[in-house]
Amino acid sequence: MDKQALLKLTVVKLREEALKIPNISGVHGMNKQTLLDVLFDHFGIPKDVKERKDHGELKKQIVDLRAKKAEVRATGDKKQLKKVAKRLHNLKRRTRD
């Protein structure tokens, strides 16, 4: 099995696959992530562990853009306000990684 095939399987199917592995116990009590870890180890598939990013710089930019948005709102320039709001929205999305 390859990584993509395992990731698409449901917990029930993953348990069935894990039961085929000798010397594994407690399969029915495992959650999906634990089952995937066991199966990745068994099949020799490397785990891609995402490192959590530091969002400090993004949060500073968001604070600055909020201040700029308030300034632009006071001037009444709707076109510029829309641009700032879009940039703010995109930065907020990037913090959800």
PASEBA-1860 file (N, C-alpha, C; in nm, 3 decimals):
! residues 97
1> MDKQALLK> 0.084/-0.118/0.000/0.000/0.000/0.000/0.088/0.124/0.000 ~ 0.038/0.228/-0.062/0.112/0.353/-0.061/0.043/0.452/0.033 ~ 0.107/0.565/0.052/0.062/0.663/0.149/-0.076/0.716/0.116 ~ -0.099/0.753/-0.009/-0.228/0.810/-0.049/-0.342/0.712/-0.029 ~ -0.317/0.587/-0.058/-0.421/0.484/-0.042/-0.456/0.471/0.107 ~ -0.356/0.473/0.194/-0.383/0.462/0.337/-0.458/0.584/0.391 ~ -0.422/0.701/0.344/-0.487/0.822/0.393/-0.634/0.828/0.354 ~ -0.671/0.766/0.244/-0.809/0.768/0.198/-0.898/0.667/0.269
9> LTVVKLRE> -0.837/0.568/0.334/-0.914/0.463/0.400/-0.985/0.514/0.524 ~ -1.098/0.454/0.554/-1.171/0.486/0.676/-1.105/0.413/0.793 ~ -1.148/0.447/0.913/-1.092/0.385/1.033/-1.119/0.235/1.033 ~ -1.237/0.196/0.988/-1.272/0.053/0.984/-1.177/-0.023/0.892 ~ -1.151/0.032/0.775/-1.060/-0.033/0.680/-0.917/-0.033/0.733 ~ -0.877/0.076/0.798/-0.743/0.081/0.856/-0.726/-0.026/0.964 ~ -0.831/-0.047/1.044/-0.824/-0.151/1.146/-0.809/-0.289/1.084 ~ -0.880/-0.311/0.974/-0.867/-0.440/0.905/-0.725/-0.461/0.856
17> EALKIPNI> -0.664/-0.357/0.804/-0.525/-0.367/0.757/-0.430/-0.390/0.875 ~ -0.456/-0.320/0.986/-0.368/-0.334/1.102/-0.379/-0.472/1.165 ~ -0.496/-0.534/1.156/-0.514/-0.668/1.212/-0.432/-0.772/1.136 ~ -0.395/-0.744/1.013/-0.314/-0.836/0.933/-0.168/-0.837/0.978 ~ -0.129/-0.736/1.054/0.009/-0.724/1.101/0.025/-0.808/1.228 ~ 0.122/-0.897/1.232/0.142/-0.977/1.354/0.200/-0.890/1.466 ~ 0.175/-0.932/1.588/0.229/-0.867/1.709/0.175/-0.726/1.732 ~ 0.060/-0.696/1.680/-0.005/-0.567/1.706/-0.129/-0.595/1.789
25> SGVHGMNK> -0.140/-0.528/1.901/-0.258/-0.549/1.986/-0.325/-0.414/2.013 ~ -0.451/-0.418/2.046/-0.526/-0.297/2.078/-0.569/-0.218/1.957 ~ -0.582/-0.286/1.845/-0.616/-0.217/1.719/-0.753/-0.152/1.728 ~ -0.848/-0.217/1.794/-0.984/-0.164/1.798/-0.997/-0.041/1.887 ~ -0.898/-0.016/1.970/-0.901/0.103/2.055/-0.824/0.220/1.998 ~ -0.761/0.201/1.883/-0.678/0.306/1.824/-0.762/0.402/1.740 ~ -0.718/0.528/1.740/-0.784/0.626/1.653/-0.713/0.626/1.517 ~ -0.762/0.705/1.426/-0.712/0.702/1.288/-0.564/0.737/1.281
33> QTLLDVLF> -0.522/0.841/1.353/-0.382/0.883/1.346/-0.289/0.776/1.399 ~ -0.327/0.710/1.505/-0.245/0.602/1.561/-0.237/0.485/1.465 ~ -0.351/0.452/1.405/-0.350/0.343/1.305/-0.260/0.378/1.187 ~ -0.269/0.501/1.142/-0.183/0.543/1.029/-0.036/0.533/1.068 ~ -0.002/0.575/1.188/0.137/0.566/1.234/0.187/0.422/1.233 ~ 0.103/0.331/1.283/0.140/0.189/1.287/0.158/0.134/1.145 ~ 0.065/0.167/1.057/0.072/0.117/0.919/0.189/0.180/0.842 ~ 0.215/0.308/0.865/0.330/0.371/0.800/0.460/0.303/0.843
41> DHFGIPKD> 0.471/0.273/0.972/0.591/0.204/1.021/0.603/0.065/0.960 ~ 0.492/-0.006/0.952/0.494/-0.142/0.898/0.532/-0.144/0.750 ~ 0.476/-0.053/0.672/0.503/-0.050/0.528/0.628/0.031/0.494 ~ 0.691/0.094/0.592/0.813/0.171/0.566/0.787/0.302/0.494 ~ 0.672/0.360/0.517/0.637/0.488/0.454/0.683/0.600/0.546 ~ 0.758/0.696/0.494/0.803/0.806/0.580/0.686/0.896/0.620 ~ 0.689/0.942/0.743/0.585/1.032/0.791/0.628/1.175/0.762 ~ 0.542/1.250/0.702/0.569/1.391/0.677/0.511/1.470/0.792
49> VKERKDHG> 0.597/1.505/0.884/0.552/1.579/1.001/0.567/1.727/0.971 ~ 0.456/1.797/0.978/0.461/1.941/0.955/0.504/2.009/1.084 ~ 0.600/2.097/1.069/0.642/2.173/1.185/0.553/2.295/1.196 ~ 0.514/2.326/1.315/0.427/2.441/1.335/0.506/2.568/1.308 ~ 0.447/2.655/1.230/0.513/2.779/1.194/0.491/2.883/1.303 ~ 0.587/2.972/1.313/0.573/3.083/1.406/0.493/3.192/1.337 ~ 0.378/3.222/1.392/0.290/3.318/1.328/0.304/3.458/1.386 ~ 0.408/3.480/1.463/0.426/3.611/1.526/0.435/3.725/1.426
57> ELKKQIVD> 0.512/3.704/1.321/0.528/3.809/1.219/0.396/3.835/1.146 ~ 0.324/3.728/1.115/0.195/3.746/1.049/0.097/3.822/1.137 ~ 0.097/3.792/1.266/0.006/3.860/1.358/0.039/4.009/1.367 ~ 0.169/4.042/1.363/0.208/4.184/1.364/0.157/4.254/1.239 ~ 0.168/4.186/1.124/0.118/4.245/1.000/-0.033/4.263/1.005 ~ -0.104/4.169/1.067/-0.248/4.179/1.080/-0.286/4.300/1.164 ~ -0.215/4.321/1.275/-0.243/4.436/1.360/-0.220/4.566/1.284 ~ -0.109/4.572/1.208/-0.079/4.691/1.129/-0.186/4.716/1.023
65> LRAKKAEV> -0.230/4.608/0.958/-0.332/4.623/0.854/-0.466/4.665/0.912 ~ -0.498/4.619/1.032/-0.623/4.662/1.095/-0.621/4.813/1.122 ~ -0.504/4.863/1.165/-0.491/5.007/1.187/-0.504/5.082/1.055 ~ -0.441/5.027/0.951/-0.449/5.091/0.820/-0.592/5.088/0.767 ~ -0.663/4.978/0.794/-0.802/4.966/0.749/-0.888/5.073/0.814 ~ -0.863/5.099/0.942/-0.939/5.205/1.011/-0.909/5.341/0.949 ~ -0.783/5.365/0.914/-0.746/5.492/0.851/-0.813/5.507/0.715 ~ -0.809/5.402/0.636/-0.867/5.406/0.502/-1.019/5.422/0.512
73> RATGDKKQ> -1.079/5.357/0.610/-1.224/5.370/0.628/-1.261/5.515/0.659 ~ -1.175/5.585/0.734/-1.201/5.724/0.767/-1.193/5.813/0.644 ~ -1.108/5.777/0.548/-1.096/5.858/0.427/-1.210/5.833/0.332 ~ -1.272/5.717/0.339/-1.388/5.687/0.254/-1.352/5.629/0.117 ~ -1.226/5.590/0.097/-1.184/5.532/-0.031/-1.221/5.383/-0.034 ~ -1.331/5.352/-0.099/-1.382/5.215/-0.099/-1.290/5.118/-0.173 ~ -1.227/5.165/-0.278/-1.138/5.078/-0.356/-1.017/5.037/-0.272 ~ -0.958/5.134/-0.205/-0.842/5.105/-0.120/-0.884/5.020/-0.001
81> LKKVAKRL> -1.003/5.046/0.053/-1.054/4.968/0.165/-1.070/4.821/0.128 ~ -1.118/4.798/0.007/-1.135/4.661/-0.039/-1.001/4.590/-0.052 ~ -0.899/4.660/-0.100/-0.764/4.601/-0.112/-0.707/4.565/0.024 ~ -0.721/4.655/0.118/-0.667/4.630/0.252/-0.742/4.514/0.318 ~ -0.874/4.510/0.300/-0.954/4.402/0.359/-0.914/4.267/0.299 ~ -0.887/4.264/0.171/-0.846/4.139/0.105/-0.710/4.093/0.157 ~ -0.616/4.185/0.171/-0.484/4.150/0.225/-0.496/4.099/0.368 ~ -0.583/4.163/0.445/-0.606/4.121/0.582/-0.665/3.981/0.587
89> HNLKRRTR> -0.760/3.955/0.501/-0.822/3.822/0.493/-0.719/3.716/0.457 ~ -0.634/3.744/0.362/-0.532/3.647/0.321/-0.431/3.619/0.433 ~ -0.393/3.722/0.507/-0.301/3.701/0.618/-0.366/3.617/0.728 ~ -0.492/3.641/0.755/-0.562/3.562/0.857/-0.570/3.416/0.817 ~ -0.588/3.391/0.689/-0.593/3.253/0.640/-0.458/3.184/0.660 ~ -0.350/3.257/0.639/-0.217/3.197/0.651/-0.185/3.157/0.794 ~ -0.253/3.216/0.893/-0.227/3.179/1.032/-0.295/3.049/1.068 ~ -0.384/2.998/0.985/-0.458/2.876/1.016/-0.386/2.749/0.974
97> D> -0.264/2.759/0.931/-0.189/2.640/0.887/-0.160/2.547/0.999
END
